[in-house]
Amino acid sequence: IVMDGAIGVLLVLNATQGDVGAVCEHWLSALYAIDPQLAVVIGITHSERLPGFSMGTVRSAIRRCGRVIPAFTFDARERAQAMHLVRALLLSAQLAR
């Protein structure tokens, strides 16, 4: 949910659910249609379940949107890793505005 005045969005995508690059591009397009200046950080979960997983498809989706967006793989069960995404979002939001 993106509310008016939101500082940004943590876009969390599951690497095991289809074409993560296409899903990423879909969500980025939808988010930037709401607010072109919105700060976004992408977190990819479950990448360890896919042997040979590559962030290449996510990076390509980001490039097609014409943005500089931090993207990370992370384990959502690990508080420290989730907090890393929150810190990245706060920094991105500060730089975006």
C-alpha positions as CSV (number, residue, x, y, z in Angstrom):
1,I,0.0,0.0,0.0
2,V,1.4,3.4,-1.0
3,M,-0.2,6.3,0.8
4,D,0.0,10.0,-0.1
5,G,3.1,11.4,1.5
6,A,4.9,8.1,1.9
7,I,8.6,8.5,2.3
8,G,9.2,5.4,0.1
9,V,8.5,1.7,-0.5
10,L,10.3,-1.5,0.3
11,L,9.4,-3.7,-2.6
12,V,9.9,-7.3,-1.5
13,L,9.8,-9.9,-4.2
14,N,9.9,-13.7,-3.9
15,A,12.6,-15.1,-6.2
16,T,10.7,-18.4,-6.5
17,Q,7.5,-16.9,-7.8
18,G,7.8,-16.7,-11.6
19,D,9.9,-14.2,-13.6
20,V,11.1,-12.0,-10.8
21,G,12.4,-9.4,-13.4
22,A,9.0,-9.0,-15.0
23,V,7.3,-8.8,-11.6
24,C,9.8,-6.2,-10.5
25,E,9.3,-4.1,-13.7
26,H,5.5,-4.3,-13.2
27,W,5.7,-3.1,-9.6
28,L,8.2,-0.3,-10.4
29,S,6.0,1.0,-13.2
30,A,2.9,0.9,-10.9
31,L,4.8,2.7,-8.1
32,Y,6.3,5.4,-10.2
33,A,2.9,6.0,-11.8
34,I,1.7,6.9,-8.3
35,D,4.7,9.1,-7.4
36,P,7.6,9.6,-9.9
37,Q,9.8,10.8,-7.0
38,L,9.1,7.9,-4.7
39,A,12.1,6.3,-3.1
40,V,12.2,2.6,-3.6
41,V,14.4,-0.2,-2.3
42,I,14.0,-3.8,-3.6
43,G,14.5,-6.9,-1.5
44,I,14.6,-10.3,-3.1
45,T,13.7,-13.2,-0.8
46,H,14.2,-17.0,-1.3
47,S,17.0,-16.6,-3.8
48,E,18.8,-19.4,-2.0
49,R,16.2,-21.8,-3.1
50,L,17.1,-21.2,-6.8
51,P,20.5,-22.6,-7.7
52,G,22.1,-20.2,-10.1
53,F,19.8,-17.3,-9.2
54,S,21.1,-14.0,-10.6
55,M,20.2,-10.4,-9.8
56,G,20.7,-9.7,-13.5
57,T,16.9,-9.8,-14.3
58,V,16.2,-7.4,-11.5
59,R,19.0,-5.1,-12.6
60,S,17.7,-5.1,-16.1
61,A,14.2,-4.3,-14.9
62,I,15.6,-1.4,-12.9
63,R,17.5,-0.1,-15.9
64,R,14.4,-0.3,-18.1
65,C,12.6,2.0,-15.6
66,G,15.5,4.5,-15.9
67,R,16.1,4.7,-12.2
68,V,18.9,4.1,-9.7
69,I,17.3,1.7,-7.2
70,P,19.2,-0.3,-4.5
71,A,18.4,-4.0,-4.8
72,F,19.4,-6.7,-2.4
73,T,18.9,-10.4,-1.7
74,F,17.9,-10.9,1.9
75,D,16.5,-13.4,4.4
76,A,13.3,-11.8,5.8
77,R,13.6,-13.9,8.9
78,E,16.8,-12.2,9.8
79,R,16.1,-8.9,11.6
80,A,19.6,-7.4,10.8
81,Q,19.1,-8.1,7.1
82,A,15.6,-6.5,7.1
83,M,16.9,-3.5,9.0
84,H,19.6,-3.1,6.3
85,L,16.8,-2.6,3.7
86,V,15.1,-0.1,6.0
87,R,18.3,1.9,6.3
88,A,18.8,1.8,2.6
89,L,15.2,3.1,2.1
90,L,15.7,6.0,4.6
91,L,19.0,7.0,2.8
92,S,17.3,6.7,-0.6
93,A,14.4,8.8,0.6
94,Q,16.7,11.5,1.9
95,L,18.6,11.6,-1.4
96,A,15.4,11.6,-3.5
97,R,13.7,14.7,-2.0
